[in-house]
Amino acid sequence: MKRKLLTFFIGCVVATAMCAQTKITLNTDLGKTKISKHIYGHFAEHLGHCIYGGIYVGEKNTKIPHTAGIRNDIIQALKDLKIPNLRWPGGCFADAYQWKDGIGPKEKRPSMINVWWGGAKEDNSFGTHDFLDLCERIGAEPYLAGNVGSGTVKDLSDWVSYVNHPGGSPMADLRKQNGREKPWNVKMWGVGNEAWGCGGNMTAEYYANVYRQYATFMNDWSKDAKLYKIASGASDGDYAWTETLMKNIPHHMLAGVALHHYSVLSWQDKGPSVNFTEAQYFKTMEEAWKMEEFVAKHSTIMDKYDPQKKVDLIVDEWGGWYNVEDGTNPGFLYQQNTMRDAMIAGLTLNVFNNHADRVRGANLAQIVNVLQAVILTNEEKMILTPTYHVMKMYNVHQDATLIPIMIDAPQYEFQGKKLTAVSASASKDAAGKINISLTNIDYSKAHEVTINLRGENFSKVSGQLLSSPKINDHNTFEQPNKVAPKSFTGAKLDKGVLKLNIPAYSVIMLTVEK
């Protein structure tokens, strides 16, 4: 009898483990916070083949279709992605960049050495006009990172005037001389980058004063271009940095405070981008999940000094960082992009969405051929990565209303450690549709998901799934569509309850309608 009871008990435990569920409740009628579209921003630095040989192939190129030297296929891909903003020219490069070297006749522009990234020669053929014209073509707001590390207050003040002054100033006249009559009216400006490191190795107290000085001379030249000034913020969990800035910079001078966090195994050995082990995968997911902690704790500090949430948290560098591909320049940061990167993207964007009351901007690093790129190029060929597909699936959340969410999810366990397996976020768009994004980071297990839709009645559901047979699957120039979204019909809606199974290491976007 005891053996039978023991057998029954073990059977129940096994059944429970196999039937572990993610339970989600959405109050579809209670949303108030808007998910800023700027959470879905991107980042283009003069680094490796992000600009040269990536976005920009030159006006004289006869092999690759382009508009003023910028690849047409990239222009279309970025339009499809609905990029809200694009950060440029760095990164570390920003605090070495002299913007006046990148204007005027290209044959007369001076060259420099990119000391941060591979010692490459920078000929400045891609400059302010090229970048701002690109942003206009793809419908993105430009986010210019100003040189505070090696530049002067006048340099940055002149750059603001060059791109924003309507006319009658020396810089506006110079802009017109270089072929641009109307100002671009750039609003988003970074006042330096990583001031604690490559931007000058400053202390927080010192940088706060430097910020105040530079920001003072960055003028609003028209009512259409009120500057949105972003301070160089903390790395990871450096909460003292955020507290110092929030305490020492007058908030009327401050629109946003930056935060940088990369999902990296170790800065000494970042591991492979494709042939990784489960141990390396788990560590990457552990680092990705830290974004929740960092955002929450930095937000709490900001709440202390800014309870009305007028200053935004801008995570303007995030993503996965691995060792470069064999045979490539170590300073060019070229890496492949697998389903692991799709997991980083889906998980992180869910975190940002759910903290939309404070996180109002972010920039994935980087856009083409560098780090967790959404696009890779090789001469005339171009491919879209798994990360691109996640960003495109999620763009339905842009400027939608965040739906309050309660989630009880199972754990992904590995060698005695645990991580929450399933993350989610949801929003209501202008048409009243509810979009629900789900990411399951579990390395080997699918999970059942039950979603209770409270507050309103819905009659139909549709969906998209990004999944692949292997966690290290990726797109190549020979197989450009190996990883791509597919229609998902596995969700069943009955009396306000959605039920589905989400495969291991996959992303699902559901849309429910009345």
Secondary structure, DSSP 8 states (H G I E B T S, - for coil): -HHHHHHHHHHHHHHHHHT-EEEEEEETT----B--GGGGEEE--SSTTSTBTTTB--TT-SSS-EETTEEHHHHHHHHHHT--EEEES-SGGGGG--GGGGSS-GGG---EEETTTTTEEE---S-HHHHHHHHHHHT-EEEEEE--SSS-HHHHHHHHHHHH--SSSHHHHHHHHTT--S-----EEEE-S-TTTTTT---HHHHHHHHHHHHHT----SGGG--EEEEEEEETT-HHHHHHHHHHS-GGG-SEEEEEEEE-S-SS----SSS--HHHHHHHHHHHHHHHHHHHHHHHHHHHH-TT--SEEEEEEEEE-----TTS-GGG-----BHHHHHHHHHHHHHHHHTTTTEEEEEEE-SBSSSS-SEEEETTEEEE-HHHHHHHHHGGGTT-EE--EEEE--EEEETTEEEE-EEEEEEE-TTS-EEEEEEE--SS--EEEEEEEESS---EEEEEEE--SSTT-B--SSSTTSS--EE----EEETTEEEEEE-TTEEEEEEEE-
